[in-house]
Amino acid sequence: MSLTVEHDTPQTTTRRSPLRTRAATTTQRVRQGIATLVVPVSKAVNPFFATVSSTGWFVAITGVILLTAGLVLGWAEVIFVGATLIAAFAIAALFTIGRSRFTVSLRLNPRRVTVGERAVGEMIVTNTAKRNSLATTFELPVGDGLAVFDVPTLAPDAGSEELFAVPTEHRAVIVAGPSRSVRGDRLGLFRRAVDWTEPIELFVHPRIVRLHPTAAGLVRDLEGQITKKITNNDISFHALRDYVRGDDVRYVHWRSSARTGQLMVRQFEESRRSQLTMVHSANKRYYTSDNEFEMAVSVTASIATQVIRDATDINVVSEGMRLRTHTLQAMLDDSCRVQPVDTDESARDFARDATKRLPDPSVVVIVAGSGMDAADYRSIQRLFSGEVNVIALRVTEGGQPRVQDVAGLQVYTIGTLRDLPRIMERAQ
């Protein structure tokens, strides 16, 4: 018989002293009290600190240091300079006191222009307070520039109309706004700015040329493009064949069946809706100048404009973006956002990644600068089947329009935008 002896393990109980507990509770209450006091003070003081400029901080800190040093060392001159700086800081702060009540409207007319066309903006400031407003300075960022307006004193419900011109020398999306009122002192120690409007966009579209609707290469038909694939039902008749069980009796050709003594059915060539894909390379290494890049964007926009007007399905892709093509306006707006990119990605890799999720095209147009060689165009062409008509356009600033045959691919050189209509009529 075995005897098992069990030993009870004593449990150790940790007890906190009442003194420690009271100290922790007191510390927690002190922290909560400080937080309760600091948070409202911080919210009240932060807006004031936000109006102090770097120059203002320099003047305030320098004034305090000089005043303290003068009092300690007993230098009357240093005390005077320090007191003067602190007084200037305090007086400058008075210029930010007060609250203006305005209604500000910002308009651009028109919102969409072509490069070189005139665009005018209008800012209307109305005093909605019950008393006269002070003279106020308004700032309006316009693109990379800044327009400054000095709005005079306005009576209640009175308004001031300010006009400004928007530069449109270059294709771009120009952001105007927000319009903000600025209050501060002449020394620039304080600056209090209040935004009154949201930013609005002005689209400066690229220059385009009108193409002939029936230009070769831009498919425009009613029934779709005919392919070499044979199908049992479609629109374009191809040939007759023997009847096979399961064939639709609607396609039995009864006259031929009566003549041959056996059932004959029609075969068709498959047709599909025209689909054009434009591959626009924005890689910097393919362009020798900014003007050449801008001309390439104009070429792409001109072709896309005509295709959309012809109601043909189109997709336009560039590095980093796919242009919206559901309306002409959307396409032109997005063409304003196409910018040169600096990437080591090859032309083939870019085109493959950009088009792999798109519908199969019937026509592909490749647009690039003079830096893209024939091998790059061929590498993109090989991404598509032999049934796809590929048109390669090389934009060369000041070059002579010509055609180069590269292993069956026609590469068209465009020297000016005026060459495009003639080039597209020749494209096959």
C-alpha positions in Angstrom: 0.0 0.0 0.0 1.3 3.4 -1.0 0.7 6.5 1.0 0.4 9.8 -0.7 0.9 12.9 1.3 -0.4 16.2 -0.1 1.1 19.5 1.0 -0.9 22.7 0.8 1.0 25.4 -0.9 0.7 28.7 1.0 -0.6 31.6 -1.2 1.1 34.9 -1.1 -1.2 37.9 -0.9 0.1 41.3 -2.0 -1.4 44.2 -0.1 -0.9 47.9 -1.0 -0.5 50.2 1.9 -3.2 52.8 2.5 -0.6 55.5 2.2 0.4 54.5 -1.4 -3.3 54.2 -2.4 -4.1 57.7 -1.2 -1.0 59.1 -2.9 -1.9 57.4 -6.2 -5.5 58.7 -5.9 -4.2 62.2 -5.2 -1.8 62.2 -8.2 -4.6 61.1 -10.5 -6.9 63.9 -9.3 -4.1 66.4 -9.7 -3.5 65.3 -13.3 -7.2 65.4 -14.1 -7.4 68.9 -12.6 -4.5 70.1 -14.6 -5.9 68.6 -17.8 -9.3 70.3 -17.0 -7.6 73.6 -16.7 -5.0 73.3 -19.5 -7.3 72.1 -22.3 -9.6 75.1 -22.3 -6.7 77.5 -21.9 -4.9 75.8 -24.7 -7.9 76.0 -27.0 -8.3 79.7 -26.2 -4.6 80.6 -26.6 -3.8 78.5 -29.7 -5.7 80.7 -32.2 -3.7 83.7 -30.9 -0.4 81.9 -31.2 -1.3 80.8 -34.7 -1.5 84.5 -35.8 2.0 85.3 -34.6 4.5 85.3 -37.5 8.1 84.2 -37.2 9.1 87.9 -37.1 6.6 88.4 -34.3 8.1 85.6 -32.2 11.6 87.0 -32.8 10.5 90.5 -31.6 8.7 89.1 -28.5 11.5 86.8 -27.4 14.2 89.4 -28.0 12.2 92.0 -26.1 11.7 89.7 -23.1 15.4 88.8 -23.0 16.6 92.4 -23.3 14.2 93.7 -20.7 15.2 91.0 -18.2 18.9 91.5 -18.9 18.5 95.3 -18.5 16.7 95.0 -15.2 19.2 92.5 -13.8 22.3 94.5 -15.0 20.7 97.9 -14.4 21.2 99.1 -18.0 18.6 101.8 -18.9 19.3 101.6 -22.6 18.8 97.9 -22.8 15.6 98.2 -20.7 14.3 100.9 -23.1 15.0 98.7 -26.2 13.4 95.6 -24.6 10.3 97.6 -23.5 9.9 99.1 -26.9 10.0 95.7 -28.6 7.4 94.3 -26.1 5.2 97.4 -26.6 5.4 97.0 -30.4 4.4 93.4 -30.1 1.4 94.3 -27.8 0.2 97.1 -30.1 0.5 94.9 -33.2 -1.7 92.3 -31.5 -4.5 94.9 -31.3 -4.8 94.9 -35.1 -6.1 91.3 -35.0 -8.9 92.0 -32.6 -12.4 92.0 -34.1 -14.4 89.8 -36.4 -15.5 90.6 -39.9 -18.7 89.3 -41.5 -18.5 88.9 -45.2 -20.1 86.9 -47.9 -17.6 86.1 -50.7 -18.4 84.6 -54.1 -15.7 83.5 -56.5 -16.4 82.8 -60.2 -14.4 82.0 -63.3 -15.8 82.9 -66.7 -15.5 80.6 -68.5 -14.4 77.5 -66.6 -12.9 75.9 -69.6 -10.7 77.5 -72.2 -8.2 76.5 -74.9 -4.5 77.5 -74.5 -4.2 81.2 -75.3 -7.9 82.1 -74.8 -8.9 84.8 -72.3 -10.2 83.8 -68.9 -11.4 86.3 -66.4 -12.2 85.7 -62.7 -14.6 87.7 -60.4 -14.6 88.0 -56.6 -17.5 89.7 -55.0 -17.2 90.7 -51.3 -20.4 91.7 -49.4 -20.5 93.1 -45.9 -23.2 91.2 -44.0 -22.6 92.9 -40.7 -24.9 95.6 -39.2 -22.1 98.2 -39.1 -19.4 99.4 -41.5 -16.6 97.0 -42.1 -12.9 98.0 -41.9 -10.7 98.2 -44.9 -9.6 94.6 -45.5 -6.9 92.9 -47.6 -8.0 89.8 -49.6 -5.5 87.3 -51.0 -6.5 84.9 -53.8 -4.0 82.2 -54.9 -4.3 81.7 -58.7 -2.2 78.8 -59.9 1.4 79.6 -58.8 0.6 83.3 -58.4 -1.1 85.3 -55.7 -3.6 88.1 -56.4 -4.0 90.8 -53.6 -7.0 93.1 -53.4 -7.5 96.0 -51.0 -11.3 96.0 -50.3 -12.3 99.4 -48.9 -14.7 100.1 -46.0 -18.1 98.7 -46.8 -21.5 99.8 -45.5 -23.9 97.1 -44.4 -25.1 95.0 -47.3 -22.7 96.8 -49.6 -20.4 94.9 -51.9 -17.1 95.3 -53.8 -16.4 93.6 -57.1 -12.8 92.6 -57.9 -11.8 91.3 -61.4 -8.7 89.4 -62.2 -7.2 87.8 -65.3 -6.1 84.1 -65.3 -2.9 83.3 -67.4 -3.7 80.6 -70.0 -0.4 80.4 -71.9 0.0 76.8 -71.0 -2.2 73.7 -70.8 -3.0 73.1 -67.1 -5.5 72.8 -64.4 -5.3 76.1 -62.6 -6.7 76.2 -59.1 -8.1 79.6 -58.0 -8.7 80.1 -54.3 -9.5 79.9 -51.6 -10.1 83.6 -51.2 -9.0 84.7 -47.8 -9.2 87.9 -45.8 -5.9 88.9 -44.1 -5.7 91.2 -41.0 -2.4 92.2 -39.4 0.0 95.0 -38.7 2.2 96.9 -41.0 5.3 95.4 -39.5 4.2 91.8 -40.2 4.3 90.7 -36.6 0.8 89.3 -36.7 -1.2 87.7 -39.6 -4.8 86.5 -39.2 -6.2 84.8 -42.3 -9.7 83.5 -42.8 -10.8 81.5 -45.8 -14.2 82.4 -47.3 -14.5 80.2 -50.4 -13.5 76.8 -51.6 -10.9 76.4 -54.4 -12.3 76.2 -57.9 -10.6 74.8 -61.0 -10.0 76.3 -64.4 -9.3 73.9 -67.2 -6.9 75.1 -69.9 -7.4 72.6 -72.7 -4.7 71.7 -75.3 -5.0 73.0 -78.8 -6.7 70.6 -81.1 -7.3 70.3 -84.9 -10.4 69.0 -86.6 -10.0 65.7 -88.3 -12.2 64.4 -91.2 -14.8 61.9 -89.8 -14.0 59.3 -92.4 -10.2 59.5 -92.0 -8.7 56.0 -92.5 -7.8 54.3 -89.3 -10.6 55.9 -87.3 -13.2 53.2 -87.7 -16.7 54.6 -88.2 -19.3 52.0 -89.2 -22.8 50.9 -88.3 -22.4 47.2 -88.0 -19.0 46.9 -86.4 -15.7 45.8 -87.8 -15.6 42.5 -89.7 -13.1 39.9 -88.4 -11.7 36.7 -89.9 -13.3 34.6 -87.3 -16.2 32.4 -88.6 -19.3 32.1 -86.6 -22.7 30.5 -86.9 -24.7 33.7 -86.5 -24.0 37.3 -87.2 -24.6 39.9 -89.9 -21.9 39.5 -92.5 -22.6 36.4 -94.7 -19.5 34.3 -95.5 -20.3 30.9 -97.0 -22.5 27.8 -96.9 -21.8 24.4 -95.1 -23.5 21.1 -94.5 -26.1 21.0 -91.8 -25.0 19.6 -88.4 -27.5 18.4 -85.8 -28.0 21.3 -83.4 -27.8 24.1 -86.0 -30.4 26.8 -85.9 -33.0 26.1 -88.6 -33.4 29.8 -89.1 -30.1 29.8 -91.0 -30.9 26.9 -93.3 -30.5 28.0 -96.9 -33.5 26.3 -98.5 -32.8 27.1 -102.1 -29.3 25.5 -102.0 -30.6 22.6 -99.9 -33.2 21.9 -102.6 -30.6 22.0 -105.3 -28.0 19.8 -103.6 -30.4 17.4 -102.0 -29.0 18.0 -98.4 -29.5 20.7 -95.9 -27.1 23.6 -96.1 -26.7 26.4 -93.5 -25.2 29.8 -93.7 -21.9 30.8 -92.1 -21.0 34.3 -91.1 -17.9 36.4 -90.4 -18.0 37.6 -86.9 -18.4 41.3 -86.5 -17.7 43.4 -83.4 -18.3 46.9 -82.3 -15.4 49.3 -83.2 -13.1 49.9 -80.3 -10.2 52.3 -80.4 -7.4 52.3 -77.9 -4.9 55.2 -77.7 -1.6 54.6 -75.9 0.0 58.0 -75.1 3.5 57.7 -73.6 4.3 60.6 -71.2 7.8 59.3 -70.4 10.2 62.2 -70.4 13.0 60.2 -72.1 10.9 60.1 -75.3 10.7 63.9 -75.6 13.4 66.5 -76.4 11.5 69.5 -75.2 8.3 70.7 -73.4 6.9 71.9 -76.7 7.2 68.5 -78.2 5.4 67.0 -75.2 2.6 69.5 -75.5 2.2 68.8 -79.2 1.9 65.1 -78.5 -0.9 65.8 -76.0 -2.6 67.9 -78.6 -2.3 65.1 -81.1 -3.9 62.6 -78.7 -6.7 65.1 -77.7 -7.4 65.8 -81.4 -7.8 62.2 -82.4 -9.8 61.4 -79.2 -12.1 64.3 -79.9 -13.0 63.1 -83.4 -13.5 59.5 -82.2 -15.9 60.6 -79.5 -17.8 62.8 -81.9 -18.1 59.8 -84.2 -19.7 57.9 -81.3 -17.0 55.2 -81.4 -15.8 53.5 -78.2 -12.4 54.7 -77.2 -9.9 54.3 -74.3 -7.0 56.6 -73.7 -4.2 55.6 -71.4 -1.1 57.3 -70.2 1.5 56.6 -67.5 -0.3 56.8 -64.2 -3.8 57.6 -65.5 -6.6 56.5 -67.8 -8.5 59.4 -69.3 -12.3 59.5 -68.9 -13.9 59.3 -72.4 -17.6 59.0 -71.7 -18.0 62.7 -72.8 -15.9 65.0 -74.9 -15.6 67.5 -72.0 -14.4 64.9 -69.5 -11.7 63.7 -71.9 -10.4 67.3 -72.5 -10.5 68.0 -68.8 -8.4 64.9 -68.1 -6.0 65.8 -70.9 -5.1 68.9 -68.9 -3.8 66.6 -66.1 -1.4 64.6 -68.3 2.1 65.5 -67.1 5.6 64.2 -68.1 6.8 61.3 -65.8 10.3 60.1 -65.1 10.3 56.3 -65.1 12.6 53.5 -66.2 9.6 51.3 -67.3 9.8 50.2 -70.9 7.3 51.3 -73.5 6.1 47.7 -73.9 5.6 47.1 -70.1 3.7 50.4 -69.8 1.4 49.6 -72.7 0.8 46.0 -71.5 -0.1 47.0 -67.9 -2.2 50.0 -69.1 -4.3 48.0 -71.6 -4.6 44.5 -70.1 -8.0 45.2 -68.5 -9.4 47.1 -71.5 -11.7 45.6 -74.1 -10.0 44.1 -77.2 -9.4 47.0 -79.6 -10.0 47.0 -83.4 -7.6 50.0 -83.8 -4.6 51.0 -81.7 -3.0 54.5 -81.9 0.4 54.9 -80.3 1.6 58.5 -79.6 5.1 59.4 -78.4 7.9 61.8 -78.9 10.9 61.8 -81.2 12.9 59.8 -78.6 10.8 56.6 -79.1 12.5 54.4 -81.7 10.9 51.9 -84.1 11.7 49.0 -81.9 9.6 50.4 -79.1 6.6 50.9 -81.5 7.0 47.3 -82.7 7.1 46.0 -79.1 3.8 47.6 -78.4 2.3 46.4 -81.7 3.1 42.7 -80.8 0.9 43.0 -77.7 -2.1 42.9 -80.0 -3.4 40.3 -82.4 -2.8 40.5 -86.1 -6.3 41.7 -86.8 -5.8 44.9 -84.9 -4.9 48.0 -87.0 -1.9 49.7 -85.3 -1.1 53.3 -86.1 2.2 54.7 -84.8 2.6 58.4 -84.5 6.0 60.0 -83.7 5.8 63.6 -82.7 9.0 65.5 -83.7 9.0 69.2 -83.2 9.8 71.0 -86.4 10.3 67.7 -88.3 9.1 66.9 -91.8 6.0 64.7 -92.1 7.0 61.3 -93.5 6.1 57.6 -93.3 8.6 54.9 -92.2 7.8 51.2 -92.8 9.2 49.1 -89.9 8.5 45.4 -90.5 5.0 46.1 -91.8 4.3 48.8 -89.2 3.7 52.3 -90.6 5.4 54.9 -88.3 4.2 58.4 -89.2 6.3 61.5 -88.2 4.4 64.7 -87.3 6.3 67.9 -87.3 3.4 70.3 -86.5 -0.1 69.9 -85.3 -1.3 71.0 -88.8 0.2 67.8 -90.2 -2.2 65.6 -88.3 -5.3 65.7 -90.5 -3.3 64.8 -93.6 -1.4 62.0 -91.7 -4.6 60.4 -90.4 -6.1 60.4 -93.9 -3.2 58.4 -95.1 -3.1 56.0 -92.1 -4.2 52.5 -93.0 
